[in-house]
Amino acid sequence: MTLVDTDAFLKDLYELREIGRFKTGVHRPTFSPQDMESRRWLMAKLSACGLDASIDGIGNVFGRHPGPGPHVLCGSHIETQNEAGWLDGALGVVAGIALARAGLPVDVCAFADEEGHFEGGFLGSRSIIGDLTEAEIDLSRNRTDGGSLRDALQAAGLAGKPRIEIDPSRYKGFFEMHIEQGTQLENAGLRIGVVSGIVAIWQYRLVIAGQQDHAGGTTMAERKDAGLTAVRLLAAIDAEFPRVCGERSTWTTGRIALSPGAPSIIPGKAEVLFQFRDVSMAVLERMEDTLYRLVRETNRRERCQIVVEALSKAIPALCDPAEMAALSAAAEALAPGAWQVMPSGAGHDAQNIARKIPASMLFVPSIGGISHHWAEDTKDDDLALGVAVLGDAVRRYLSAA
Amino acid sequence: MTLVDTDAFLKDLYELREIGRFKTGVHRPTFSPQDMESRRWLMAKLSACGLDASIDGIGNVFGRHPGPGPHVLCGSHIETQNEAGWLDGALGVVAGIALARAGLPVDVCAFADEEGHFEGGFLGSRSIIGDLTEAEIDLSRNRTDGGSLRDALQAAGLAGKPRIEIDPSRYKGFFEMHIEQGTQLENAGLRIGVVSGIVAIWQYRLVIAGQQDHAGGTTMAERKDAGLTAVRLLAAIDAEFPRVCGERSTWTTGRIALSPGAPSIIPGKAEVLFQFRDVSMAVLERMEDTLYRLVRETNRRERCQIVVEALSKAIPALCDPAEMAALSAAAEALAPGAWQVMPSGAGHDAQNIARKIPASMLFVPSIGGISHHWAEDTKDDDLALGVAVLGDAVRRYLSAA
């Protein structure tokens, strides 16, 4: 027996999947026409469930429960990475709709740009807790096309709108449902993950200045090849990071751009996007120290200089024990023995909300662990079980002393 | 005393610099509107000097001397790398105009796409010696935007035009004037280089297939990071190539593209443009063997597989001794003691023309060795001296037994 209408929940998810559809996934970069269409779709859905729906000056879509508290906040994000999956983010927002439809006293929020299409990262969830300044909005640019955030907000019709901040006293807690984005549940044959903590992501831009030159006329001894310096630094990171990382640390080079990028020209500039993740501040700081040490060593050895710019340094978050207890009880009731407690390797809006109100997360399996790719998927049965567990957990949590 | 009107020569060069101007350089990628404008400008110039001007089906602009032989062919190319220098290529073509204006029996040719904006490389000079098939034209794509060569020819109004082939019996020889694209002349305080041979460029595309995944949810042990495999291979090349290269070999990675190129996504695909150059076939083959060996070793060790595609493998060319003797005599007459014999580290159209008729090259200094960049430059005095030496050398060569 479940509080939640899982058929209506799946129908909502499939409806949202059609907005910006790309193969079996979706393409809804933040503030693109497809993204804005999905935000309008969401406002209509929230209103239909009896919530007061609005959109704010950073693109957060908020549905406020009109009745008395205590309230719970539910949500995630609905923009996506480029040509990415249909569930990442969307699942947690649509789960919020399902809980509201079931009559639970929930506010629902889709936090803007969790995916970090714009510099800064987590714009929506940072804005809603009062951690995003107007000055930072002024400076932020799109990481793909370099356009300013202000221009994007203007084009989306959001310029000048006030930004919503949450009142922590309104909420007993925050819940975010999400796909696992890994293979731990699948490999263990489990269906529900109760999240114990969320890693922090520390992101860096490495800019290497060389000398653009002809690839034939310039001898190996003379050249200042920014691309080669990038390769040497990244090879050093590849060798050194395993010695300083934590047991579940990850580190990733997502982009290497050589300028001008032609076959017969020695790259005069290289730009690298690098990030690492861990749940422990001590490990994060050790990895950062190592990055800066390797850059200093490389700069002493190479003819091209590397400049490091820290783009974002989030704080790892531990999930609230009382919410974890409610999620665990609900999981054991609806899927006995088929759940586990586990950390989140990905960053989520919940890590910001956790700074103001107790927060927790619930994971459902990702088929093949595929994420941030249009092939991302989860079985309907697992989606339905997940939202049922979430609804039951919120009921238990609200009724606890 | 010189045959050549060096003032008119400089005036022509400065005129051509205005077409597609970018800062102090030019931007004329092959078959762009700016490039086609420069080809029309060239045809008008050739006609004004009494040559029969035409453009062929691959974009070669040809000026045919109407009088009796023996003839000499002069030329180079007029398209440029992106946002590159004003002299690279243009110099050798405009020098041909100057020799025609001086009444020497020269044909002048601007060979299309020496810069290799399209796959295959050296399309124009390979076409004119009969070494470019229609099938290769069918397959060739723009290396920057992926558009087909056929579409580019159509858009430029060249589709369906016949392609010119040279009759080797018409020519006593070929001369190409060019900037050095290095610092050897400048560092030695010399003003003229008589080229002894031209390196061949062997170009490769390395495509690495991984698995696109979320950068947080996928552990280091699980991931198939195509970008990391690229870095490891390039680091291995960096370590190994110095052991197998020749004394003046060069090798260059001009582009690394990670797909999708976002900060929080493990690259599912990496594409690398890699090339090396030498004057010796034995050294070229040794470097290629090493590349394939390192790829095989990497493929055995890594979870991502690398596929190597050879894009172009030119043949190194030695310059004609009689032409070198004429260039040396002219250089000693006009710049006593201020010249040297030297190899060319860059590839040039002359290496293809040399397969059909005796060929040689003359270098003038590049300020700071800068090339393939808009800051590329050469002193007017050196340009004027160079064209005077070229004219005198062609006169000596034609009048020799």
Interface residues (C-beta under 8 A of the other chain):
Chain A: Q81 N82 E83 E115 G116 R143 T144 E180 Q181 G182 T183 V199 I201 Q203 Q212 D213 H214 A215 G216 G217 T218 T219 M220 E222 D225 G227 L228 V231 R232 L234 A235 D238 P242 C245 R248 S249 T250 W251 T252 T253 G254 R255 I256 A257 L258 P260 G261 A262 P263 S264 I265 I266 P267 G268 L273 Q275 R277 L311 S344 G345 A346 G347 S366 G369 I370 S371 H372 H373
Chain B: Q81 N82 E83 E115 G116 R143 T144 E180 Q181 G182 T183 V199 I201 Q203 Q212 D213 H214 A215 G216 G217 T218 T219 M220 E222 D225 G227 L228 V231 R232 L234 A235 D238 P242 C245 R248 S249 T250 W251 T252 T253 G254 R255 I256 A257 L258 P260 G261 A262 P263 S264 I265 I266 P267 G268 L273 Q275 R277 L311 S344 G345 A346 G347 S366 G369 I370 S371 H372 H373
